[in-house]
Amino acid sequence: MKTSHTSRPVRRRLNPVPELLEERVVMSAGQGSTFAIMPGAVTTAGQVSTLDFSINPTLFTGTRHGKIEIGIDVASATPTNSTGSMPASIVKPEIMSLASANGHLIRVQHTQYDHKIAKTNHLGKAPTSAVIVDLKVPKAGMPAANYSVQIKGLQGTVGQYLVGFYLPGDVAGTGTVTKSDMQTIKSDRGMTASSPNYSFDADVNRNGVINGADLSIAKQNLGASTKVSPVISVNLDPASDPGLNRQTSLSVVHFAGQATPGAAITFVDQSGGASVSTTAGANGDYSIMVPLVSGSNTFQVTTHDGFGQSISGAISPVVYSPPAS
């Protein structure tokens, strides 16, 4: 499966690879500053839905003040139809609040998306909002800091939603907010969502206009970085696939790829074969040997990372034909 993208060609960790798991669309999805996407649901009218996440010092680096600005946005997970309108039962999600593990509410900056941005991302007229929050990054060796996002469906609406987490100021999509990003925001000042060269990531607060407020937020995040990745790649080793057609006479094949550093990765054979797991290294690389059963092997690959994100999806089948005796 592949991730939906609407961004410019050069983006952090979103370069083309043979397999990208999870078809997920959210306002920040495909944008370089997005580092995680999580699904959730409002199942009953008036319910407040909760998503948990963690700021782990192995995955985040704060500014010289030891803090990091995190952007969070939410959108319905149900796609629009060909006319761009939303189904009548679609959830209209809004981020209500953010809380620490002890339940203490944390101050956030709310932003309502410009309607042109929602239209460009095929979200119709559904209200979509973002918040930016200033969090402290634990020092190296310290436990992760845990938080939760509270989301409610406006006007009693229910349904599934997606929450995107992004690094405000990371215009180039490198995973780090740099001085070069500051310069880009300065050069884009005055552009709006209607401008031909409008940059979604330079519009740090997502309100449809790039101005001094965006530059101010980005400056506060200068030097902040994250290693969390919104995708996992799954590559079948050519040595296990001599014909490059996903057919092999080997009973065990080798997969490799990239995910969030330290993420747990599990392959489950939907054809009745084994379930095997591995862990991504410090640079996000992983390698795993996977046994096959005779015939077509379809694997469900799932990853769980230290931020709290889980990505899951089926990859193209691998056919095992035992060699003739």
N, C-alpha and C positions, 0 to 999 in steps of 0.2 A: 504494500500500500504506500501511497505517497502523501506528503503533506501539501495542502493547498497553499499556494504562494501568490501574492499580488505585488511583490516588492521588486526593487531594482536588482540587477544581477548579482552584485557582490554583497553577500550577507554572511554573517558569522554562522558557521556550522550548518548552513543550509545549502551547501554545494551539492550538485547532483551525485548520487550514489546509486548502486543497483537496487537497493530496497530501503524505503523510508516508511516507518510504521506510523499508522494513525492518521485518519482523514479528519482533521479538526480545523474549524474555522472560528476565529474570534477576531475582534477588532485589531489586535496587535499581531495576529498570526501571520507568519511569513515576513514580518518586519525584523530588522536586524537587532533591535533592542529587546525583543521578546526572548526570555530565557525559560519560561515554563508555561504550560497550559493544563488546567485541571477541569474535569467535568463535575457537574453537580445537578441537583434537581429540587424544585419546589413542588411537593406532591399534593399539598392541600392549601386552599385559599387562606391567606394570612400567615402561613407558616414562615418562620425564619430559618433558612437553610445555612449550614455552617461548613466551611472548608478549612482544614488545618494545613499549616506550612511551618517550616523551620529555617532559621538563619544559622547555618553551620559555619564555623570559622574555617573549615577545610574547603568550603565552596564559595565563600564570600570574603572580600577584602574591603574594609571600610576606608573612608577618607582619612586625612591626617588627624581628624577629630574622632576617629573610630566609629563613624556612623555611615549609613548608606540610605539613599533615597530609593524607595521601591514604588513603582507604578503598578496599579492593579486596575484592570478593566473587566467588564462583564457583558456578555451578549447572549441572546437565545441560541441554543444549539440546533434549532430547527431551521433549515434553509428556506429562503424565499422561493416563490414560484417564478415562472418565466417573466411575469409582469412586474416583479419586484415587490409585490404585496405579501403581507404576512397572513398565515392562517388565523382564523378567529380565536383559536384556543391557545395561541402562542404565549409563552411566558414573557413578561416585560420585567426583566430582572434589574434590581438596583442594589448597589452595595450600601448597606445601612450603617455598618460600623466595623471596627477592627479591635480585637482584644488580645491581651497577653494571656499566657497560660493560667494565670491566677484570676482571670476575668476582668482585669483592669482595662477600661476603654482607652484607646489610643487616639490622639487627635490626628485627623486626616484632612487633606485638602481635596474637596470635591470639584469635579469638572463635568459639565454636560457636553457630550460630543456635538459638534456641528453637524447639522442634518446632511450636509453634502458628504461628509466623511462616511456616515452610515450608508448613504446611497451608493457611494463608490464601492463599499465593501459588501453590497448586496444584502443589506440588513433592513431594507424597506424603511418604514416609519417607526419601527420599534425604538423606544427610548434606550439609549446606551450611555453609560457614564463611566467615569474613571476616578480613582482617588490616588493621591500620592502621599506616602507616609515616610517619616524619618525614623529609622530604627538603628539601634546600637548593634554592632557586630561583636560577638563575644571574642575575647582574646584567644590566641592559639592555645589549644589544649583544654579549653573550657567547654562545657556542654553546650549544645545548640540551644538557641532561644526559640521557644515555640509560640506561635500566634494562630489566630483564627479569624476568618473573614465571614461576616454575617450578611446574607443576601435574602431579599424578599421580592416576591412578585407583585408589581404594582397593580392596583385595581382588582386584586383577588385572582390574578392570573397564575396559572401553574404550568409546569413543564420543565424540560431539561435546559441547562445553560452551560456556558463555558467561561472560565475565568482565565485571563491572560496576565502574566506577571512580566513587567519590563523594567529595564534599567534606564531611568530618565537621564537624557544627555548622551547616551551611547548612539550617536547619529550614524557612525560608520559601521556599527554592528560588530565590533571587535570583542565585546564582552567587558570593555574597560572604557570609562569616560575620560577622554583625553583633551589636551589643549586644542588639538586639531578639530575636535567636535565643537568646541566653543567658537572657533573661527567659522565653522560651517553655519552655526546658528546665527552668528552675527551677519554673515553674508546673505542669509535667507530672511532677515528681518523684513517685515512688511508683507510677506507672502501670505495668502489665505488658501483655504481649501479649494477655491476656484482657480487659483493660479496654476498655469501649465507645469511649472517646475516645483510645485509644493511638495515638501518632504514631510511625511507623516512622523518620522522619528525626530526631526528638528522641532516639530510642534510638541514640545515636551509635555505640556499639560493637556494635549489632545482637544483643545477648544476651537480649532479651525483657523487660528491666526498665529503666526510666528512673531513674537515680540520680546520685549525686555523681560517679561515674566518667565518665559521659557529659558532665556539666558541665565536668569537669576537662579532658577532651580538647578540647571545643569552645572553652574559654578559650585553650588553647594555639594554636588556629587562628584566633583573632579577627583580622579584617582580611584574611585570606587570601582569594583569589578566583581564578576561572578563566573563560575565554571559550570553552572547548571545549563544543560542543553534541552531544548524543546523537542528533540528528535533522537531516534536511535537508528543507526545504519546497520544492515545485516548483509554481509557479503559472503557468498559461497566461494571458497578458495578454488581458483582454476585447477589446482593440482587434484582436487576432488571432483572436478567436472571437466575432464579432458576434451570433450566435444563441445563445451560451452553451451550445452542444451539442457542442463539440469538433469541429465541421465548419467548414471554411474554404475560401475560393477563393484564399487567399494561398499562394504557394510558399515563403515564409519566415515563420515565426512567432516571437513573442517570449515567452520564459519568464523569470521572476524568482522570487527566493525568498531564503531564509536558510540559512546553514550556519556551521560554525566559521570565524572570520576567517582569511583566507589559504588556505583549503582549495581544492584543485584539484577542479573539477567537470567531468565529461565526460558528454555525451549521445551514445549510440550508437543509430542507427536499426536496429532488428531487421528492418525490411522491405527492407533493402538500400540505404538512404540513407547520408548522410554521418555522420561522427563529428566533433563539435565540442566544444571545451573552453573554460573560463573559470576565473577565480579569484575567490573571495569577497573583498570589501573588508575594511577594518579593522573595520567594524561587523558583518561577517557577511553583508551584502547582496550579491547577485550578479544579473547581467542577461546574457542570452545570446540571440542570434538563431539559430534552428535551421531549416535547409532541409528541405523535405518532398519525398517522392516521391508520385506520383499514387496515390490509394487510401488505405488505412489505414496509419498510421505508429505503430508501437509502440516507445517509447524505453526503453532501459536507462540509468538515471542512476546514476553512481558518483561518490563523493567521497572524497578522501584528505586528512586534515588533519595538522597539525604535531605532534599528540600521538601519531599512529600508528594512529588509528582510520580504518576504511573502511566506508562505508555504501553499499549497492547495492540497486536494486530497479527494477521496471518500473512505468511510470505508465500511466494510461488512454490508449488510442489517440487520435490526432488524424487525422481524415479530410480529405484534400486532394482537392478536386474542381476541376480547372482551369476557368476561366471559358470559356464557349462563344466560339468565334472569330467 
